[in-house]
Amino acid sequence: MIAALRRLFVHDFWLKLFSLALATLIYLTIYYARDLAPSSPVPLVLESRTFTAIPVLVVSSAGDARNYKVIPKEAEVTVQGDARALQTLIARDIRLLVDMTGIEAAHGLRKRIEISTPPGISVTRIIPEEVQIVFASEGG
């Protein structure tokens, strides 16, 4: 019995000692790293800001020489983001686009406004969400 216990501890002693030291090192690394890491991420203060009278731009192919009229010409956009990002945001940073590529002609055409904002800024509301497109040949 004593011989079996002795063999248990003495056989591959250096390998067992190395394994014990490595396990202790891993445990201590995780234990202290957990204390150094923030317990919860720092919450961002999200704020909203509304921009009025932002022009709606029409995007068409280069070969398209037709004139488009957008009704209404401007929209109101409410954006949300970090307080610091909103302080530096100006109306020119927000782009409102209507894509007319591939459309030949249509009467009473309504298109959804596509919105482009800087990174970290999200759109919460746009009024109106879509605009009416009038071709120059329709008059008006």
C-alpha positions in Angstrom: 0.0 0.0 0.0 2.8 2.4 0.9 4.7 1.4 -2.2 1.6 2.2 -4.3 1.2 5.7 -2.7 4.9 6.4 -3.1 4.8 5.4 -6.8 1.7 7.7 -7.2 3.7 10.8 -6.0 7.2 10.0 -7.2 6.6 8.6 -10.7 6.9 11.5 -13.2 7.4 13.9 -10.3 8.7 16.8 -12.4 5.9 16.5 -14.9 3.3 16.6 -12.1 5.1 19.5 -10.5 5.1 21.4 -13.8 1.4 20.7 -14.4 0.6 22.0 -10.9 2.6 25.2 -11.4 1.0 25.8 -14.8 -2.5 25.3 -13.4 -1.8 27.7 -10.5 -0.5 30.3 -13.0 -3.6 30.0 -15.1 -5.8 30.3 -12.1 -4.1 33.4 -10.8 -4.1 35.0 -14.2 -7.8 34.6 -14.6 -8.5 35.6 -11.0 -6.6 38.9 -11.2 -7.6 39.7 -14.8 -11.3 39.4 -13.7 -10.6 42.1 -11.0 -8.9 44.4 -13.5 -11.6 44.2 -16.2 -14.5 46.6 -15.8 -17.5 44.9 -14.4 -19.9 46.5 -16.8 -19.2 48.5 -20.0 -19.4 52.3 -19.7 -22.8 53.2 -21.0 -23.0 55.7 -23.8 -25.3 58.6 -23.3 -27.5 58.5 -26.3 -29.2 61.7 -27.3 -31.6 62.7 -30.1 -31.4 65.7 -32.4 -33.8 66.8 -35.1 -32.7 68.4 -38.4 -35.2 70.3 -40.5 -35.2 71.3 -44.1 -32.7 68.7 -45.3 -32.8 68.6 -49.1 -33.8 65.4 -50.9 -31.4 64.6 -53.7 -32.2 62.5 -56.8 -29.7 60.0 -58.0 -29.9 58.9 -61.6 -27.7 57.3 -64.2 -25.2 59.5 -66.0 -26.9 59.1 -69.3 -30.3 60.1 -67.9 -31.0 63.7 -69.1 -34.6 63.9 -67.8 -35.5 66.4 -65.1 -37.1 65.2 -61.9 -39.0 67.2 -59.4 -39.3 65.8 -55.9 -42.3 66.7 -53.8 -41.6 67.6 -51.1 -38.1 68.9 -51.7 -37.0 68.7 -48.0 -37.5 66.4 -45.1 -37.2 66.4 -41.3 -34.8 63.8 -39.8 -34.4 62.8 -36.2 -31.1 61.1 -35.4 -29.8 59.4 -32.3 -26.2 58.9 -31.2 -23.5 59.6 -28.7 -23.7 63.1 -27.2 -20.3 64.0 -28.5 -21.0 62.8 -32.0 -24.2 64.7 -32.1 -22.5 68.0 -31.0 -20.3 67.9 -34.1 -23.0 66.7 -36.5 -24.2 69.2 -39.1 -27.1 68.9 -41.5 -24.7 68.4 -44.5 -23.5 65.2 -42.9 -27.0 63.6 -43.4 -27.8 62.7 -47.0 -31.3 62.0 -48.2 -31.4 60.2 -51.6 -34.0 58.9 -54.0 -32.6 56.4 -56.4 -34.0 56.8 -59.9 -31.6 54.5 -61.8 -33.4 52.0 -63.9 -36.8 53.8 -63.9 -37.9 54.8 -67.4 -41.2 56.5 -66.7 -44.1 56.3 -64.3 -47.1 58.4 -63.4 -47.6 59.2 -59.8 -44.4 57.5 -58.7 -43.6 57.4 -55.0 -40.1 56.4 -53.8 -38.8 55.8 -50.3 -36.0 58.1 -49.1 -32.7 56.4 -48.5 -30.7 58.0 -45.7 -26.9 58.1 -45.2 -25.5 59.1 -41.9 -22.0 59.1 -40.4 -20.9 56.1 -38.3 -22.3 55.9 -34.8 -25.4 57.9 -35.8 -28.7 56.2 -36.4 -32.0 57.5 -37.8 -35.0 57.3 -35.6 -37.5 59.1 -37.7 -37.9 60.8 -41.0 -40.9 62.9 -42.2 -41.9 62.1 -44.9 -40.7 58.6 -45.4 -41.3 58.7 -49.1 -41.6 61.4 -51.8 -43.5 61.8 -55.0 -41.4 62.0 -58.2 -42.7 64.1 -61.0 -41.0 64.0 -64.4 -40.5 67.3 -66.2 -42.6 66.1 -69.2 -45.7 65.7 -66.8 -45.7 69.4 -66.1 -46.3 70.9 -62.7 
